[in-house]
Amino acid sequence: MLKTTIFLQIEDDQNDAFLVAREFQKAPAHIQVRQVVDGWEAIRYLLGEGEYADRGTYPRPNVILLDLKMPGFDGFDFLEWLRSTPASGLHLIPVIVITSSDLQTDITRAYALGANAYIFKPIKWDLFKGMRLTVTSRRI
């Protein structure tokens, strides 16, 4: 039996979250996605607080899919928090930024804060589905 792989998607746009969830339905059963709407909710999920206390229902993710442009505690804030928590081991979780920003300053900042990959989210979903993902490695 294959070990379950959990992706945690942090995305405030319901349409984008829906489209990703729909694509994950096509994945093998051992690959699952959990979704939260902002950085604060992601922190509660990762720490197992409140409604996320049941690790059977809300297991620790293997990969984080992160939108940068969210109101309040945005993706940059989240990355900074995540990479500054070495005692918990959470800083070891790979983060793939999936965002509509193609600004070089955002790309540079995301990598500087510890993103493992940066993917520009095109306006048309069909273009996004066809993209190949190349994850950069970084030493932790």
Secondary structure, 3 states (H helix, E strand, C coil): CCCCEEEEEECCCHHHHHHHHHHHCCCCCCEEEEEECCHHHHHHHHHCCHHHCCCCCCCCCCEEEECCCCCCCCHHHHHHHHHCCHHHCHHHCCEEEEECCCCHHHHHHHHHCCCCEEEECCCCHHHHHCCCCCCCCCCC
